[in-house]
Amino acid sequence: MSQLKIVLIDVAWGDSIFLESIDANGDEHYALIDSNDTTNYKASLIFLKKYFQRKFNTASVVKPLFEWVMLSHAHLDHGEGLKEIMRFFGTEIFYYPKSVTNSSLAHLQNYANRVGINHQALDNNRIFPDFGDVSVQILWPNEDEISDNENDNSIVLALTLHNQTCLLTGDAEEPVWEVIHNQIPANTVFFKIPHHGSRNGSLRVQDQSGAWTGQVGNQVFLAMSTHNRPYNHPHQEVLDLLNAGGYTYSRTDDNYHIEVIVDQNGITSKYAQ
């Protein structure tokens, strides 16, 4: 039975999202979006080592383990740990968005070149390969459009299995949602709240109404990778909006690692309140 597992790893600051797809033949496929690991704090690397050690009953890794590794956008709290992830586990390809400053991207591109990992910049003109039985669509960024705000270069992915779609949103802010909110699929069952629950990821500037909630009903399961310091994300105004709308959501600071599973029976979650 085909299945998609999404894990928002509790990294305390930034993002790291692990993906596992099991296809109809029982073959397993793995991917990772972002890692904020530093020299002294390796939350995503530790999680992945433990996960695969339990799964394979060995600490050794046959590389490349990941079909792809992705940097959602060029900020350190999303990409600082990806070099070590790729070094330890290996990946067939490294994806990233186009970037103006290239601040957190150049060293990853250089590493990929040095060790022979294929790498590619993405926009919504690219055809993304299936992830097992999961179809993947790039909703953002637009072709030939690069923002001075790296958050607004975030890759927004729609992953669909059994006619159920999960949206992974990076740190895309309100200007992105103004463009693509009507592209949010009607069959969305899971939506990652963008930019750690910040105002600029979920609220319209002009009236502080929801930037994406009009297309994401309160039957959809929501989750956020919280970012308490130094920016105090999530913002209370966003929580007030979600609570007033009757949304069900989880947050990594309250629920630890958040695991979502989509299969032919629907969507289930762990660590969700």
N, C-alpha and C positions, 0 to 999 in steps of 0.2 A: 504494500500500500504506500503510495507516494506521500511524503511528508516534508514539511519545511519547519525547521526550528530556528528561532531567532533569540539570541541571548544578549541583552544589554548588560554588559559586565560592569559591576560597580567599581569604577575607577576613581571616584570621589571628585575628580577635577578633569573635565573633558569627556571624551567619548571613546568607547571601544565596543564594537558589535560583532559577535560571532554568528556565523550562518552555517547550518548543516542541512543538506537536502538528501533525502533518501528516495531514489527513483523506483519505478514499478518493478524493476529487476532486483531491487534490494541493494544496488550500488550506492555508496555514500560519497557525497561531494561536500567540500569545505571551502569557506571563504571568510575573510575578515575585513571589516571596515573600521579603520582608525585604531590608533593606540597612542595613549599619552604617556607611556612609561618613561621614567627618567632613570638616571644612574642609581638612585637610592630608592625608587618606588616603582615596582614592576607588577602592578595589579593584573594587567591583561596577560602578560607572559606567564605569570604564576597560574592564573586560571586555566590557560590553554595547556600548560604542561600537565597539570593535575587531570584535566578533562581527558586528554588523550592517553595518559598513563592508565587511567581507569578503563577507558574504552579498549585499548590494545593490550593491557596487562604487561606493559613494558615501558621503560623510559626512553627507549630508542625511537627515532623518527626516520621513516623512509621519505626522503625529499624528492620532488616537491610535494608537500602535503596539501597545500592550498591550491585550488584551481585559480583563484585570484585573490589579491589583496588590494584594497582601495583606500586612498586618502580622500576623504569627503571634501576637504578644502584645506588651503595652505595656512593653517594655524598650528602652533606647537602643541596645543592641548588636544589635537587630533592626530598629529603625525610624528611626534617626537620619538615614539617607541617602535615605529614600523620597520626601521632598519634592522633592529635586533630580532623582531618577529620573522622577517623574511630570511635573515641569516640562519635562525634556529630551525624553522619549519620548512622554508623554501616555498616558492610560489611559481606557477606557470606564467603569470602575467601580473603586472602592477599597473593599476588604473589611478587616474587623478584628473581633476578639472584643470582648465587653463587658469593661469594665475598672473596677476600684474606684478606683485612684489617678489614672488617665487621664494619667499623667506624660508618656508619650511619644506620646500619641494626640491630645490636644486641638489641637496645632499642625498636625497632618496633617488633622484634620477641618476646621479653620478654613481651611487652604489649599484643600482640596477645595471648600468652600463659596465661597471667593473667586473661584476660576477656573471654577466650574461643573462639577466632576467629581461624578458620582453616588457616594454612599458608603453603606455598610450594615454594621451589626453582624451577626455570624453566630452561630448555635448549631445544634444538631443537629435543630432543628425546621424549618430552612430547606431549601428545595429549591435545590440548586446547579445552574446551567446546565451542559450538556455543554461540554467543552473540545475542540472539533473532534469526533472520534469517541470521545474519552475521557470516560467517565462519572465524576462526582466526587461523593463522599459525605462528609458531615461527621460524623465519629465523636464529636467533642468540640469545644466544651463543650456540656453539657446545657442544655436550655432553662431560663431563669430561674435558673440556678445561676452565681454569680460568686464566685470565691475571693479572699481577701485576698492570696494568693500569686499574683502575675501569671503566673508560669510555669504554674500550673495552670489558667489561662484560655486556654492555647495552643490554637489551632485544629489539630486532628488531621484530616488529609485522607486519604481512600482514593481513588486515581486508578486506574481500571480500563480496560484495553484488551486485546482478544483474550483475555478471561478471565484476565488477569494483572493483579495489583494491586500498586501501589506506595504505601507509607505514608509520609507526611511528618508529622513529629511535634512540631515546634516544640521548646519546652523543657519539655514535659509531664513532671511528676514522678510518683513512685510512687503517690500517691493517685489520680491519673487512671487509671493502668494497673490499679489494683485494681478500678476500675469497668468499664473497657472492654476488658480483655485478651481476654475471650471474644468480642468483636466483631471482632477482627483476622481478616480473611478467610483462609480456608484456601488460597486461590490467590495469596497474597502472594509476590511474587518479589523485591521490594526494600523495605527498611525503613531509614529514616533513624534512627540511634541518637539518642535524645532528649537534650537538654540537654548537648550537646558531649561525651558520654561520661562524665558525672558520676555519682557514686554515687546521688544522689537521682532520677536519670532512669531507672536500670536495675536497682537493687537494692531488695528489700523491706526495710523497716526492721527487722522482727521477727527475721529470720534471715539476711539478706544474700543470699538466693537471688535468682534472676532475676525481675524484675517483669513482663517480657513474653516472655522467652525460651521459656517453656513453650508459647506459641502461635506462635512464630516459629522454625521448624526451621533447622538449620544448612545446609540447601540454599539458603536465602534469602541474597541478597547484601545486605550491610550497609555503611553508610558514615556517617561523622560529620564535622561541621564542628568542628574542634578549637579550643580556647580556652585556649592554654597559659598566658597571663598575663592576669590575676593569680591565677587560680584553679586552675591546673595541671590542666586538663581535657585529655584523659580521665584518670580516676582508675585507678590500677593494679588495684584490685579488679575494675573492670568489664572491663578487658583480660584479667585472669586468668580471669574467667567466660567470656568469649568464646573465649579460646584453649582452655580446658578442654573447651568444648562443640564444638570443631571448626568454628567459624564462619569464614567468609571475609568480611573487612571491609577497607575503605579509610578513610584519614583525610587530611584536607586538608593537614596539616602534613607528611606523608610523600609524598602523591601529587598535590599541587597541585590544580587543578580536577578534580573527579571527575564524569565524564560517564556516564550510564546511558541506554541506548536499549532500549525495548521495542517489538517489532513481532510479526508473526505467526510469526516464527521463534524467538521467545523473548526473552531478555534478554542484552545484551552491555554491557561496561563498558570504559572507558579509564582509565588511570592507576591501575589496581587491582593490588595485589600479592596 
